[in-house]
Amino acid sequence: MDKLTIQEEEAMLSIWQLQGGFVKEVLDNLKGEKPPYTTLASTIKNLEKKGYVRAVRYANAKRYEPIISEEEYKGKFMSGFVGDYFRNSYKEMVSFFVKEEKLSPRELEEIMDMIKNNKS
């Protein structure tokens, strides 16, 4: 699974939210500054080549449907992220966020509760 560019990821987020759509629908659903239609169409074509979406023909138009789920992508992306930046250590990642004051003691307790409840 190839890593997505920022533009591809934004398009995929829109496609996941819509559960598929035509380029115009994906464009209308994008947050923030919207790229030109042709740029988005090229981006979605790249997503098709990478195996993230499939085109389904409706008359003269193509509707793009996700092949990869958002959860699947997050899992793969997070594994690469933790591997690249935290030497494959989730403990090191959590430690980093604690040191940067991005995680509060209360949030850490909630994480511990989730871990305990999933293991029992």
N, C-alpha and C positions, 0 to 999 in steps of 0.2 A: 504494500500500500504506500504510494508516494505521498510525501508531505505536501500539504496544500499551501499555496501562496496566500497572502492576506486577502487578496481579491477573491480567490477561489473559496476560501473559508467563509467569507461574508456571503457569497452566492449560495454555498451549501447550507449555511444557517437559514437563509431565506427559504430554500427548497425544503429543508427539513420542517420548518414551521408550517409551510403550505402543504406538506406531504405531496410535493410535486407541483409543477406548474409550467405554463408557457413563459417565455422570456419576459414578456410584458408584465405578467403577474409577479414574477420574481423581482423585477425592477421596482414595481410599485410597493413591494413588501420590504425592500431594503431600508435600513435605518441610515440616517445621516445623509451626507452628500452622495448623490446617485451618479454612477458612471453613465456615459453615453450608452444607448441601447446596443450599438454594434460592439462596444467593448465588453458588455455583459454577455452578449451572444457568443463572442469568442471565448470568454472565460468559461462559459457553460460547455462549449465544445471541448475545451481542455479537460473539464471534469468528466466528460463522456469518454475521452481517450484514456484517462487515468482509471476509469472503471468505477467512478463514484455515482454516476447517473446513467440512465438509459433513455433514449429518445423513443417516444411512442407517437407515431404519426396519426394526426387527426386532420383529415382533408389535406390542406396545403401547409399546415402548421405542425410543429413538433412540441409535444409536452414532455418535460423532463421529470423523470421519477427517480428518487434516490435508490441506489442499490445497497449502499453502505448506510447503516443506521448511525444516528448521532452518537449513541452510546458506544458503538463499535469504534468509531473514530476517536472519541474521547479516550477510551481505554488504550488504544494504540498510541495516540499522541502523548498521553500522560506517561506511558512507559518510556517513550523516547525522551521526553522532557526530563524525567527523573534520572534516566541513564546519562543524558548529556550534561546536566547541570549539578546533579547530586550523587554521582558515582553509584547509581542504582540503589540508593538508600532513601527510603521514604522517611526514616527517622531523621536523617540529615535534612531532608526537605522541611519537615515539620519544625525542626530545630531552627532552621533559617527563618521561617515565618515568625516563630516566637521571638527570636532576637531582633527582628525588624519590627516587632510589635504589631504584626498583622493578625496574630491570634491571641485572644484574651484567655486568661485562666478558665473562664466560664466555657468558652468554646472548646478548649482542650478537654474539659470534663465531659462535654457533650460527645466529643470524638471518642473518649474512653468508654463512655456508656454505649455508643454504637458498636465498638469493638467487642465489648463484653456481651452485649445482647446478640450479636451475630455468631459468637462462638458457643453460646449455650443453647 
